[in-house]
């Protein structure tokens, strides 16, 4: 039965890939299928037994709900398959030109106005770097403590806002640094690189996977902008090492040198010195960590009558930070798989109720449809660059709550709307 469901899922994913190519719809379906396969491998075939021992939340026997999990994923893939039927049947082959000028004409990034904006961010960075508690960045004992501005001596507005937004700032400047490096804009590089390094350092010290995302964006964008294959390979290798450090810090890494409660740059340095990030089954564990959403969903199916206040449900779909919408005071009502394992998007939407689940799923399918439609009609494969937030959301939705993913979905919708507007103006 389970093998049959997996075979049907695989057939649908292959059809979607043939229909839409390397599109958001096919990537979305592929990631869901990988979640099924990893879940099936551990629960049924036990092909990754070492992964099971490393996990903080795969402690139950989920064989009783395994069919439900895989059938649930199959249903989502089938709905994704239906959206491909609405896509344009005749697709114009992509040319090497960009009709909107978004990628072939990036001169606005070198404008005086944009440089002035960079200088303002640079000034905020300088003040933050001079006031931040570097001792806490080097070593702290409470998980995620340094993500709170007040814990690192940055509780003053606007420094607190900058510190909270620092991971996202790093993601943005990863793209900017790549562009400036490929165009040899040395003054812009000198302003942008310190901001990126500062964000990367704080993200890595807080064991955030944003640090890995920043490295991957730099390497991929350098390849896209300058066709530098060495930067792509080297960057991906660094990203793999940092991912190993982050997940070994979060889950114990399966190594004897791990000391529970020690976080910060000191752990990063020790991991590199002792090569502890490269434990025996790191590649399998990375696969599990990225595509282990099936276990979270199985845990959600195993629990009954989870209660969420309506304020928590509504604010979970808010793209704004907590200091604006006040979500922090409702965070205590969240349900988690364990201390280190939050619920996923699908797990929360399932327990929110049918109305919220249908709204969530309809929105995901809508943004997939619009993004794929945009790529099919565009003249440049570089539009994948603008859809990085969506691809990032695909990964996060299986490992984090709805609120952590929703802002990336909203950002993608805004980007798509702006591109459609630019394309309409270019055809006038």
Secondary structure, DSSP 8 states (H G I E B T S, - for coil): -HHHHHHHHHHHHHHHHHHHSS-HHHHHHHHHHHHHHHHHIIIII-TTHHHHHH-SS--S--TTTHHHHHHHHHHHHHHHHHHHTTS-SS-----SS-TT-TTT--GGGGSHHHHHHHHHHHHHHHHHHHHS-HHHHH-BSSTTGGGSGGGGT--STTHHHHHHTHHHHHHHHHHHHHHHHHHT-HHHHHHHHHHHHHHHHHHHHTT-THHHHHHHHHHHHHHHHH--HHHHHHHHHHHHHHHHHHHHHHH-TT-TT--TT-BSHHHHHHHHHHTTTS-TTHHHHHHHHHS-HHHHHHHHHH-------HHHHHHHT--S-HHHH-GGGGGGG--BSSSS-B--HHHHHHHH-HHHHHHHHHHHHHHHHHHHHHHHH-S-TTHHHHTHHHHHHHHHTTTS-HHHHHHHHHHHHHHHHHHHHHHHHHT-
